[in-house]
């Protein structure tokens, strides 16, 4: 990749607080020893770019794959997501998931819906009881 392409890629990642570094194979091998990344040592051949994100792995996978589609010089072969070694197919599967923010909003929406239904059920029970008492009162008075 040219310097301009690499700068464009880094700026795309920087928007989401994601870091990109080019590392030497020997340094990557030494640094990965005794860590979950050690399983990826077989892939430390040729130029290696490391993408690091501390927030959302789904967003990271989306951004990297999005740029690799735009620029065919960027080849994604494998990665480590949440401490698990993943091949390209796994990374693509992660990339189609909704982002962390969307998933959290979906969960909150489900909780709100459940609480609303529970409140409606309680209200309906109280209303039914009130109607039954009113009917019983009317029956006794007539």
C-alpha positions in Angstrom: 0.0 0.0 0.0 1.2 3.5 -0.7 1.7 6.0 2.1 -1.5 7.9 1.0 -3.6 4.8 1.1 -2.1 3.9 4.5 -2.9 7.4 5.8 -6.4 7.1 4.5 -6.9 3.7 6.2 -5.5 5.0 9.5 -7.7 8.1 9.4 -10.8 5.9 8.8 -9.8 3.8 11.8 -8.9 6.8 14.0 -12.5 8.1 13.7 -13.6 5.2 15.8 -10.6 5.2 18.2 -9.0 2.2 16.5 -5.2 1.9 16.1 -3.3 0.5 13.2 0.4 -0.5 13.3 2.8 -2.2 10.9 5.0 -4.5 12.9 8.0 -6.7 12.2 7.4 -10.5 12.2 10.0 -11.2 14.7 8.7 -8.6 17.1 5.1 -9.8 16.7 6.3 -13.4 17.4 8.2 -12.4 20.5 5.4 -10.1 21.8 2.7 -12.8 21.3 4.5 -15.5 23.3 2.4 -16.5 26.3 -0.6 -14.5 25.2 -3.9 -15.5 23.4 -2.3 -14.1 20.3 0.3 -16.8 20.2 -2.0 -19.0 18.2 -1.6 -16.6 15.2 2.2 -16.9 15.0 1.9 -19.1 11.9 0.4 -16.1 10.1 3.2 -13.8 10.9 4.7 -13.9 7.4 5.2 -11.0 5.1 4.2 -7.4 6.0 1.9 -7.5 9.0 -0.6 -4.8 10.0 -2.1 -5.0 13.4 -5.5 -3.3 14.1 -6.2 -2.8 17.8 -9.5 -1.7 19.3 -10.5 -1.7 22.9 -14.2 -0.9 22.5 -16.2 -2.7 19.8 -14.8 -5.7 17.9 -17.8 -5.6 15.5 -17.1 -2.1 14.4 -13.4 -2.8 14.0 -14.1 -5.8 11.8 -16.6 -3.7 9.7 -14.1 -0.9 9.2 -11.2 -3.1 8.2 -13.3 -5.3 5.8 -15.0 -2.2 4.3 -11.6 -0.7 3.5 -10.2 -4.0 2.2 -13.1 -4.0 -0.3 -12.2 -0.5 -1.4 -8.5 -1.2 -1.6 -7.5 -4.7 -2.8 -3.9 -4.2 -1.6 -5.1 -4.7 2.0 -5.5 -8.4 2.6 -7.2 -9.7 5.7 -6.2 -13.3 6.5 -6.9 -13.8 10.2 -7.4 -12.0 13.5 -7.9 -12.2 17.2 -11.3 -11.2 18.4 -12.1 -11.2 22.2 -9.1 -13.5 22.7 -10.2 -16.0 20.1 -8.3 -16.7 16.9 -10.5 -16.1 13.8 -10.0 -16.8 10.1 -11.4 -14.4 7.5 -14.8 -16.2 7.3 -15.2 -15.7 11.1 -14.2 -12.0 10.8 -16.8 -11.6 8.1 -19.4 -13.3 10.3 -18.6 -10.9 13.1 -18.8 -7.9 10.8 -22.4 -8.6 9.8 -23.5 -8.4 13.5 -25.0 -5.2 14.7 -22.6 -2.9 16.6 -22.4 -2.9 20.4 -24.4 0.3 20.7 -27.2 -1.1 18.5 -27.3 -4.4 20.5 -27.5 -2.5 23.8 -30.3 -0.3 22.5 -32.2 -3.5 21.3 -31.8 -5.0 24.8 -33.1 -1.8 26.4 -36.0 -1.8 24.0 -36.9 -5.3 25.0 -36.8 -4.5 28.7 -39.0 -1.5 28.1 -41.5 -3.5 26.2 -41.5 -6.3 28.8 -42.0 -3.8 31.6 -44.8 -2.1 29.7 -46.6 -5.4 29.1 -46.2 -6.3 32.7 -47.6 -2.9 33.8 -50.6 -3.4 31.4 -51.2 -6.9 32.8 -51.3 -5.6 36.4 -53.5 -2.7 35.4 -55.9 -5.0 33.6 -56.1 -7.3 36.6 -56.8 -4.3 38.9 -59.4 -2.9 36.5 -61.1 -6.4 36.2 -61.2 -6.6 40.0 -62.7 -3.1 40.2 -65.4 -3.9 37.5 -66.2 -7.2 39.4 -66.7 -5.3 42.6 -68.8 -2.7 40.9 -71.0 -5.4 39.4 -71.3 -7.1 42.7 -72.3 -3.8 44.4 -75.0 -3.2 41.6 -76.3 -6.8 42.0 -76.7 -6.4 45.8 -78.4 -3.0 45.5 -81.0 -4.2 43.0 
